[in-house]
Amino acid sequence: MKFTLPKSKLNASLQSILQVVPTKSTLPILTNILVEALEGKLKLSATDLDISITATVECNVIKKGSVALPARILFEIIRELPEAEVSFEAVGNRVEMKIPNGSYKIAAISPEDFPKLPAVNTKKEIRIDGADLVKMVRKTTFACSTDETRPALNGVLWQTKGDKMQMVATDGHRLAKMAVSNSKLKGMAEDVIIPPKVLNLIPKFLDAGQGDVGIIFGDNNIIFNLGDVVLTSRLIEGPYPNFEQVIPANSDKKLTVSKEDLASAVRRVSILSNALTHQVRFSLRKGSLTLATSNADVGGEGREALDCDFQGEPLELGYNATYITDILSRTDSAEVVFELSTPVAAGIVYSPDVPKEDFLCLVMPLRLAD
């Protein structure tokens, strides 16, 4: 194996794939990357057995071949090299990297020891808009559970039906749901649960103006073809809970308030909230929203009043400040709407500029501390 390419190109590709290389593993081979010199291109692959990533970059291949190399050592060497053409050559059981004024050698591992990665069958590929995919990911994955006793909630439910696709995530305390139209999916019906880790990698590889993304649904995995980068992930076994039944059909109270004013006030008063519950008390009256917190450990209290439009009988309820902040940061509008009913019922949060069918969040209240 022998090839050459600019340091900057190799460095960028290594940075991409390092994101799935485990720092420690009971299988030492997983801390390595597979380097394949093919016809006119270099393919770099890494996996943690749940998620795999392959980055392809054009290069001058003098002799084809493949080896497995220690990922982080290789990256650290390449990162520190001056900008220059880097030459790689497999010599015996080592790989030598040369630049005009130096050389580095590291031990190589047989590529046969590296786990076999799923093949990308582009004939089964469907195409969706990259901007839509990124938007759905950014607006839902934050609500996933980290409780391993409920594995289905550790992932994002991705449903495709008719010409609609939607992503849903919930941890039982909050829920986020976003749907978009996509005529390219017409006739498809898929329900899969995807780990948020692989979804959160996608925006890192897509520019804002990116075109379509290729999706391949496998029996127990999903493949995202992002062009020079291909991501593969195992799916989480279902079933996913019936989330529709927890979305309130009717609410007799409605709060409309400035998103920025509310977000800023919640951040400030939450400094003096309980360290475990992060509870903020919402006191709602006509034209007024008062936020209050207390922390007995430091003898602290916080209180702020905001102007708002509130329709309905006065209401007091508590919310986790972190949940409210997370939801507000995903809402793209000057104002935000809360549809509420009782101090113990879930509240619907959405933007007045976007239909609830397209994007909404749910948040469960906390039992108010006396």
HELIX and SHEET records of a PDB file:
HELIX    1   1 LYS A    7  ILE A   17  1                                  11    
HELIX    2   2 LEU A   18  VAL A   20  5                                   3    
HELIX    3   3 PRO A   28  THR A   31  5                                   4    
HELIX    4   4 ALA A   71  GLU A   80  1                                  10    
HELIX    5   5 PRO A  111  ASP A  113  5                                   3    
HELIX    6   6 THR A  122  LYS A  124  5                                   3    
HELIX    7   7 GLY A  130  THR A  140  1                                  11    
HELIX    8   8 THR A  141  ALA A  143  5                                   3    
HELIX    9   9 PRO A  151  ASN A  154  5                                   4    
HELIX   10  10 SER A  183  LEU A  185  5                                   3    
HELIX   11  11 PRO A  196  PHE A  205  1                                  10    
HELIX   12  12 PHE A  243  VAL A  246  5                                   4    
HELIX   13  13 LYS A  259  VAL A  269  1                                  11    
HELIX   14  14 SER A  270  LEU A  272  5                                   3    
HELIX   15  15 ALA A  321  SER A  329  1                                   9    
SHEET    1   A 5 ASN A  60  LYS A  63  0                                        
SHEET    2   A 5 LYS A   2  PRO A   6 -1                                        
SHEET    3   A 5 GLU A  85  VAL A  91 -1                                        
SHEET    4   A 5 ARG A  94  ILE A  99 -1                                        
SHEET    5   A 5 GLY A 102  ALA A 107 -1                                        
SHEET    1   B 8 GLY A  65  PRO A  70  0                                        
SHEET    2   B 8 ASN A  32  LEU A  38 -1                                        
SHEET    3   B 8 LYS A  41  THR A  47 -1                                        
SHEET    4   B 8 ILE A  51  GLU A  58 -1                                        
SHEET    5   B 8 VAL A 229  ARG A 234 -1                                        
SHEET    6   B 8 ASN A 221  ASN A 225 -1                                        
SHEET    7   B 8 ASP A 212  PHE A 217 -1                                        
SHEET    8   B 8 ILE A 126  ASP A 129 -1                                        
SHEET    1   C 9 MET A 188  ILE A 194  0                                        
SHEET    2   C 9 VAL A 156  GLY A 162 -1                                        
SHEET    3   C 9 LYS A 164  THR A 170 -1                                        
SHEET    4   C 9 ARG A 174  SER A 181 -1                                        
SHEET    5   C 9 PHE A 359  VAL A 363 -1                                        
SHEET    6   C 9 GLY A 347  TYR A 350 -1                                        
SHEET    7   C 9 GLU A 335  LEU A 340 -1                                        
SHEET    8   C 9 LYS A 253  SER A 258 -1                                        
SHEET    9   C 9 ASP A 309  GLN A 311 -1                                        
SHEET    1   D 4 GLY A 300  ASP A 307  0                                        
SHEET    2   D 4 SER A 288  ASN A 295 -1                                        
SHEET    3   D 4 GLN A 279  ARG A 285 -1                                        
SHEET    4   D 4 LEU A 315  ASN A 320 -1                                        
END                                                                             
